[in-house]
Amino acid sequence: YGGAARRDEQRIVHIGHGGERGYMIKHIVAWKLKATDEAGQARDAAEVKRRLEALVGKVPTLKHLEVGLDFNRSAAAMDVVLYTEFSDRAGLEAYQKHPDHVAVVPFIQSVTADRKVMDYEV
């Protein structure tokens, strides 16, 4: 446990603090869909994914975007997750105010029952 774990921990800290990639902001959002039937969930999840992925190339500060759809189906699981990366907090703020992002929000709000968000810097 001691030596190997400490080396891994140091490596992770080094990468996250000024390593090759430098500092960055990660913005993660997870949603629970309103639809309770499988067909409705699949339809709404696919449309949320399509609309979010359409932001790639439109928002200059958006460095990376992934949308994942849950296959677990446990009561504790969320249905859709968004993972994004930005160079800095100003980039995240610009993304949140960007007209193409703002245009996606009403649809997502209309098909989701719950939303969780996590923003952090590495």
N, C-alpha and C positions, 0 to 999 in steps of 0.2 A: 504494500500500500504506500508506504512513505516516499521513496525516491521516485518511482515512476509517476505516481499521482502528482507529486509536486512539479515534476518536469512538465507534465501535460498542462497543469494549471498555469505555470509560468508562460508556456508557449501561447496559450489562449489569451492571457492578459497582454502579452507582447503584440499579438496580431490585432487585438482590439484597441490598443492604445498606441497609435502611431506606427504600426507595422506597415506592411506593403500596401494595404488598402487605406490606411489612415482612419480618421474619425468618420463616422457616418450615423445617420438617423434611420431607425427602423420603425415602421408604422404598420401595426397589425390590427386588423378588424375582423371580428367573427360575428356571424349572424345566425339566428334561428329563424327559419321561414314560418310564415303563417299557415301555409297549406299543410294539411294533415294527411292527405292521401298521397301515395307514392307518385302517381302521375303528375299531380300538381307540384309536388316538391321538385321533381326532376325538371319540369318545364321552367319553374321559377329560378331554380339554381342555375340552369343552363343560360337563362337570359341575364341574370346578374353577372355571371362569368363573362358572357359575350360583351356586355356593356363596359365592364371594368377593363377587360383586355383591350378594348378599343381605345383606351386612353394612352396606350403605348405609342410614342412618337408624336403625341399631341401636346403633352405637358413637358416642357423642356427640363424641369428640375427632377423629373421622375427617372431614377437611375435603374431600377429593377422593379418588376411587378410579377407576382404569381397569384393565381386564384385557385384554391383547392376546394373540391366538393367532397363532403364526408361520405364514407362507405360504412362507418361503424354502426350507425343507427341506434346507439344507446341513448337513454334519456338524458344523460349528461353531455352528449356531443352537440356541437353547433353544426349547422348544415353547410355553411359557406365560410371560407376564410380568405382574407386578402392580406398578402405580405408585400410590402413595398420598402424600397431603400431610397434615401436622399443624402446628398452631400452634407447638408446642415439643416438646422431648424428653419431657416429662412426658405429653403427649398420645399420643406414639408408645408409651410404656411402658404407658399405660392401655389402648390398643388391643391390645397384645400380651397383656395379662392379661384382657381382656374375655371373659366366658364364651362369647359368640357366636363370637368369633375362635378361642378355644381349641377349640371344638367342630368347627371346620372342619379343623384341623390333622391329625388322624389320617387322614381320607380323603385329603388331599393327600399325606401321607407314604406312603400305601398305593399310590398310582398314579405316584409320581415316583421317578426313579433318581438325580437330581442336583439341587442347589439352590444358587443364588448369591444373595447379598444385598449391597445397598449402601444405607447410611444416610448422609445428608449434610444440612448446614444451609446455607441461602442467605439 
